[in-house]
Amino acid sequence: MKNCLMLTSTDTPNMPSEAQEVINVLSSHNYNVQLLQTNVTSLELYRTLQRGPYPLVWIASHSSEQGLI
């Protein structure tokens, strides 16, 4: 089984259902999806990456002039 790290924000109303749809598709293709959402800290991301490797990283968010939100 391959690993996928998915990072999502929840500031968009449809994000949870869209994230679940992507998880379902990836899971059907033998991916083990690790989901991190909302306000992910650097420490949480670091600890998660240590459990890798993650040949696929999926980022679902929006951006502004301040960066990813």
Legacy VTK file of the C-alpha trace (Angstrom):
# vtk DataFile Version 3.0
C-alpha trace
ASCII
DATASET POLYDATA
POINTS 69 float
0.000 0.000 0.000
1.254 3.488 -0.890
1.037 6.486 1.439
-0.564 9.828 0.657
-0.498 12.881 2.898
-3.518 15.138 2.448
-3.514 18.656 3.901
-6.818 20.515 3.867
-8.280 23.693 5.236
-11.859 23.844 6.441
-12.518 27.482 5.614
-14.458 26.398 2.527
-17.929 24.915 3.185
-17.533 22.109 0.605
-14.016 21.104 1.665
-14.949 18.167 3.954
-17.053 16.434 1.293
-14.516 17.170 -1.450
-11.698 15.822 0.733
-13.687 12.668 1.438
-14.268 12.151 -2.275
-10.512 12.350 -2.942
-9.816 9.988 -0.020
-12.302 7.482 -1.443
-10.713 7.581 -4.897
-7.164 7.268 -3.544
-8.169 4.465 -1.178
-9.668 2.520 -4.067
-6.234 2.728 -5.731
-4.433 1.257 -2.701
-3.365 4.505 -1.062
-3.290 4.846 2.698
-4.360 8.481 3.209
-3.183 10.444 6.246
-5.395 13.533 6.619
-4.248 16.720 8.341
-6.715 19.568 8.419
-7.412 23.020 9.839
-4.577 24.686 11.759
-1.737 22.214 11.319
1.327 23.127 13.351
4.876 22.713 12.117
5.451 20.110 14.830
2.390 18.087 13.798
3.487 18.190 10.154
7.047 17.182 11.105
5.832 14.223 13.186
3.511 13.085 10.416
6.251 13.274 7.796
8.453 11.078 9.995
5.869 8.292 9.553
6.301 8.442 5.756
7.474 8.153 3.116
4.695 9.976 1.302
5.188 9.652 -2.462
2.017 11.710 -2.930
1.070 14.925 -1.106
-2.316 16.494 -1.824
-2.920 20.075 -0.657
-6.492 21.355 -0.786
-6.691 24.976 0.248
-7.013 28.513 -0.977
-4.385 31.189 -1.091
-4.176 34.938 -0.815
-1.399 37.484 -0.879
-0.534 36.194 2.628
0.013 32.619 1.432
-2.022 29.435 1.962
-5.084 29.699 4.174
LINES 1 70
69 0 1 2 3 4 5 6 7 8 9 10 11 12 13 14 15 16 17 18 19 20 21 22 23 24 25 26 27 28 29 30 31 32 33 34 35 36 37 38 39 40 41 42 43 44 45 46 47 48 49 50 51 52 53 54 55 56 57 58 59 60 61 62 63 64 65 66 67 68
